[in-house]
Amino acid sequence: MKIHSTPEQLGGVWANSAAVRHSPHEFTIDFMRFDYDAEGKPQTGVLVQRVNMSPLFVSQLITALQDNWSKYADKAMPRELFGDDVDGGDPPTIEPPDGSA
């Protein structure tokens, strides 16, 4: 499959925050970048990308993120975090902050 991109898009964008909203028909994720002062308080922010997607795609995205996080964590996270038997247990999952998963 060929995917076309403008030269400006090839570098991607950096985000260190996201906000998620939804309606009955779509989800919207705003990816933002904040700059912080010496005390770690956010000073300025910029919306770097807004992505609208269907509920079906959100479900597929969550599955892909969980799969990739599990693979990343298995290789990159300290063993103390998961114990010695990393492959024997359930992989870490991404859950909503309110615990409604």
C-alpha positions, 0 to 999 in steps of 0.5 A, a space after each residue: 500500500 502506498 501512503 502519500 504525504 507532504 514533506 512537512 508531514 514526514 517529520 511528524 509532530 511531538 505531543 506531550 498531552 492529549 484530550 479525548 472527547 466523543 459524541 454518539 458518532 465519533 471520537 475526537 483526540 486533540 494532541 497538544 504540546 506544552 512548554 513548562 517553566 522551571 517549576 514544572 508548571 505549563 506555560 504555553 501550549 499548542 494544538 499540534 493535531 486534531 484527529 476525528 475517528 469512528 468508534 470502530 476505529 477507536 476500538 481497533 486503535 486501543 487493541 493495537 496500542 495494547 499489543 504494542 505497549 505489551 511488546 514495548 514493556 516486555 523489552 524496555 521496562 525494568 524487570 522489577 516492575 513486572 517481576 521475573 516472570 514477565 511472559 507468564 502473566 497478563 500483559 499490562 493494559 491501557 485503561 481509562 483513568 476512571 477505571 471503566 474498562 
